[in-house]
């Protein structure tokens, strides 16, 4: 089975929330920051006339590749990444709608945050296993459940000074 733009669109319209895929509209995922008198004249990939603010934003928000929509003189230009040679000046006389991804920290965690938490758990686990006093080390059952996040990983106590005997 071939997955084309339909699969990409379905993926782009989904958010992963606590291991479940939740369908969301583009308006739930993205929003715009409006920049006045701003344009990136060399990054156009689509242009249409006539263009209103609502049409320009709607076209950009439903286009996975659109990073910015520019509205000026009744026309709309869609821009792709990377944006270069941007210009902000009173003579530009255009509005730029910079698309950005909304994020609700309660429902959508970035992969970087999840990876950082996983690495922190791993470091704490390794530190716990290296404790000098065996009674302070976690049980093997607890050790196997820590990486999956089933059991909370406690910060190990400060290591005691190593004493050397001859």
C-alpha positions as CSV (number, residue, x, y, z in Angstrom):
1,X,0.0,0.0,0.0
2,X,1.4,3.4,-1.0
3,X,1.2,6.2,1.5
4,X,1.1,9.7,-0.1
5,X,-0.1,13.1,0.9
6,X,-3.3,11.5,2.3
7,X,-1.2,9.7,5.0
8,X,0.9,12.9,5.6
9,X,-2.3,15.0,6.0
10,X,-3.8,12.4,8.4
11,X,-0.6,12.4,10.5
12,X,-0.4,16.2,10.5
13,X,-4.0,16.4,11.7
14,X,-3.2,14.2,14.7
15,X,-1.7,14.9,18.1
16,X,-0.3,12.2,20.4
17,X,-1.8,12.5,23.9
18,X,-0.7,10.0,26.5
19,X,-0.1,7.3,24.0
20,X,-3.3,7.9,22.1
21,X,-3.8,9.6,18.7
22,X,-6.4,12.4,18.9
23,X,-7.7,14.0,15.7
24,X,-7.4,17.8,15.7
25,X,-8.2,20.5,13.2
26,X,-5.4,22.6,11.8
27,X,-6.8,25.6,13.8
28,X,-6.3,23.5,17.0
29,X,-2.7,22.9,16.1
30,X,-1.5,26.1,14.5
31,X,-1.9,29.9,15.0
32,X,-0.4,33.0,13.4
33,X,1.7,35.9,14.6
34,X,1.1,39.0,12.5
35,X,4.1,41.1,11.4
36,X,3.4,44.5,9.9
37,X,5.4,45.8,6.9
38,X,7.3,42.5,6.5
39,X,8.0,40.3,3.6
40,X,10.4,37.6,2.4
41,X,10.4,38.3,-1.3
42,X,12.5,35.3,-2.5
43,X,10.6,32.4,-0.7
44,X,7.3,32.3,-2.7
45,X,5.9,29.0,-3.9
46,X,2.3,29.9,-4.4
47,X,0.5,33.1,-5.3
48,X,-3.2,33.8,-5.6
49,X,-5.4,36.8,-6.4
50,X,-7.8,38.0,-5.0
51,X,-6.7,37.4,-1.4
52,X,-8.2,38.5,1.8
53,X,-6.7,38.0,5.3
54,X,-9.1,35.1,6.1
55,X,-8.4,33.3,2.7
56,X,-4.6,33.8,3.1
57,X,-4.5,32.4,6.6
58,X,-6.9,29.5,5.8
59,X,-4.8,28.6,2.8
60,X,-1.6,28.6,4.8
61,X,-2.9,26.8,7.8
62,X,-4.2,23.9,5.7
63,X,-0.8,23.6,3.8
64,X,1.8,21.6,5.6
65,X,4.7,23.3,3.8
66,X,3.5,26.9,4.4
67,X,5.5,28.7,7.0
68,X,4.4,32.3,6.3
69,X,1.5,33.9,4.3
70,X,2.0,37.4,3.0
71,X,-1.0,39.7,2.3
72,X,-0.6,42.8,0.2
73,X,-2.4,44.7,-2.6
74,X,-5.2,42.2,-2.7
75,X,-2.8,39.2,-3.2
76,X,-1.6,36.4,-1.1
77,X,1.8,34.7,-1.3
78,X,2.7,31.5,0.5
79,X,6.3,31.1,1.7
80,X,8.3,28.0,2.5
81,X,11.2,27.4,4.7
82,X,14.0,28.3,4.9
83,X,13.1,32.0,5.0
84,X,15.9,34.3,3.8
85,X,16.4,37.9,2.8
86,X,13.5,39.1,4.9
87,X,12.6,42.7,4.9
88,X,10.8,44.9,7.5
89,X,10.3,48.5,6.4
90,X,7.4,51.0,6.1
91,X,7.7,50.9,2.3
92,X,7.0,47.1,2.2
93,X,3.2,47.7,3.0
94,X,2.4,44.0,3.5
95,X,1.3,41.9,6.4
96,X,3.1,38.6,7.2
97,X,1.3,35.9,9.0
98,X,3.9,33.7,10.6
99,X,2.5,30.2,11.3
100,X,3.5,28.6,14.6
101,X,2.6,25.4,16.3
102,X,0.5,25.8,19.4
103,X,1.4,23.5,22.3
104,X,-0.5,22.7,25.4
105,X,2.0,21.3,27.9
106,X,-0.8,19.2,29.5
107,X,-1.6,17.3,26.2
108,X,1.4,17.6,23.9
109,X,5.0,17.0,24.9
110,X,7.8,17.6,22.5
111,X,10.0,14.6,21.7
112,X,13.0,16.5,23.2
113,X,11.3,16.9,26.6
114,X,10.4,13.2,26.6
115,X,14.0,12.2,25.6
116,X,15.4,14.4,28.3
117,X,13.2,12.8,31.0
118,X,14.2,9.4,29.8
119,X,17.9,10.3,30.0
120,X,17.5,11.7,33.5
121,X,15.8,8.5,34.7
122,X,18.6,6.5,33.2
123,X,21.3,8.5,34.9
124,X,19.6,8.3,38.3
125,X,19.1,4.5,37.8
126,X,22.8,4.0,37.0
127,X,23.8,6.2,40.0
128,X,21.6,4.1,42.3
129,X,23.1,0.9,41.1
130,X,26.6,2.1,41.9
131,X,25.9,2.9,45.5
132,X,28.5,1.4,47.9
133,X,26.0,0.2,50.5
134,X,23.8,-2.6,49.0
135,X,20.9,-1.8,51.2
136,X,20.6,1.6,49.5
137,X,20.5,0.1,46.0
138,X,17.0,-0.5,44.4
139,X,15.7,-4.1,44.1
140,X,16.0,-5.8,40.7
141,X,12.2,-5.7,40.3
142,X,12.3,-1.9,40.8
143,X,15.3,-1.6,38.4
144,X,13.3,-3.4,35.6
145,X,10.3,-1.1,36.0
146,X,12.2,2.2,36.2
147,X,13.1,2.6,32.5
148,X,9.4,2.2,31.5
149,X,8.4,4.8,34.0
150,X,6.2,2.4,35.9
151,X,8.1,3.1,39.1
152,X,9.3,6.6,40.0
153,X,13.1,6.9,40.0
154,X,14.3,8.3,43.2
155,X,17.5,10.5,43.4
156,X,20.2,8.4,45.1
157,X,21.8,9.7,48.3
158,X,25.1,11.4,48.1
159,X,27.9,8.9,47.8
160,X,30.1,8.5,50.9
161,X,33.8,9.0,50.6
162,X,35.6,5.9,49.5
163,X,38.0,4.6,52.1
164,X,41.0,2.7,51.0
165,X,42.6,0.0,53.2
166,X,46.0,-1.4,52.5
